[in-house]
Amino acid sequence: MQLTLNLNGTPLHEEIAPDTLLLDFLRAHGCKSVKRGCETSNCGLCTVFLDGRPILSCSFLAARADGHEVTTLEGLQEEAREFAAFIADQGAEQCGFCNPGFVMNALALFRENPDPDEEEIKEYLAGNLCRCSGYEGQLRGICSFLKWKKQGGRP
Amino acid sequence: MFTCKEYRKVETLEEAWQLNQKKSNLLIGGMLWVKMGHRNVQTVIDLTGLELNKIEENEQEFQIGCMTTLRQMEEHEGLNSYTNGAIRESIRHIVGVQFRNGATVGGSIFGRFGFSDILTMLLAMDSFVELYKGGLIPLNEFVNRRRDRDILVRIIIRKTPGTFAYHSARNARTDFPTLAAAVSYYNEAWHVSIGARPGRAMLLTVKEESTNAEKSREEFAKSLGEYTAEHIPVGTNLRGSAAYRRQLIKVLVKRACLEASPE
């Protein structure tokens, strides 16, 4: 079947198998930030944006993305780099496997709610699992990023 | 692993219904649950082209299209103002935002899953399901029906004046509930819905006269919890024993009843 979508600003028109999952389609198109972690729709590693809203690409038929806009971390490099530096500053992650999905969902949070409190952060990011850390470093990183943003991006 | 040979985005409900009569075909909602099983499907039937992903509200009711996501319901101002935030409370603990942006209310309700928070919540409301062939039937009747090959088109929630509260207990955040309890008061009766028993949610309706009106709110709430624990059967699974669930019913129903008590 034919699939037409916009991936990170580039229009694509391709022939796909009807049961292709969006995750596999994206990885085949070079978006290696999108990863399969749990296979049970729980870990958030495969998070991408569909028309700006975060979804689990491991549980989404590529066919359903027809006519829509899909954004992965590869398409948000500048925004992601700015934020991820604060996570790195805290030494928050060990293996980093969960990082792309976590960064995607954190960016979705900042777009929906630019000034979240700690509870709102925890609630929004509850679907992003990290098996190395206790999330404390990530939380500190997010809070310092938000503080930095509030100060107009100055230290 | 889930496989299919054909994908069909239908243009009418009749087309969907015709396709859905064949056992090898499958109608999907958000596909989150389906994808976790092992199925080889001939044709996947997709309703996303039918504009059923909306919540419409008028003075009498909410009409919620079957393809509406759980996240849309969680964020809907009208639903939350009518239920004093109970709808949001029943949805916000389900996995994560990304999951709830995919999972549909039609899939959740049609599946009648034992662990369903949203089924538990809607059972305690004046709600109905609109089936393509079967018409409008009360949710409390639908919940006990055998699964057939009809199509759930909309959920209707009547805006009967009332008060609502939802509480759940989970062993860990984002896990399925060990027990879910929705309590409401409308049409001069208490409605207590218990989910994750672990079987599918059950509703208990208690007329106020059957309890002692002399009791304080606190005493009444406690007695409603005890009454529910006696009358709603629970079982054991890996998340909790029947005995533990009976204790949870008493506590959660009491808390929800106090929260939903009319001023």
Interface residues (C-beta under 8 A of the other chain):
Chain A: M1 P18 D19 L21 E39 T40 S41 N42 G44 T47 L50 R53 P54 I55 L56 C58 S59 F60 L61 A63 R64 D66 N105 A108 L109 E123 Y124 L125 A126 G127 N128
Chain B: F2 T3 C4 K5 E6 Y7 K9 G30 M31 L32 K35 M36 V44 D46 T48 R71 R92 V95 G96 V97 Q98 F99 N101 G102 R173 T174
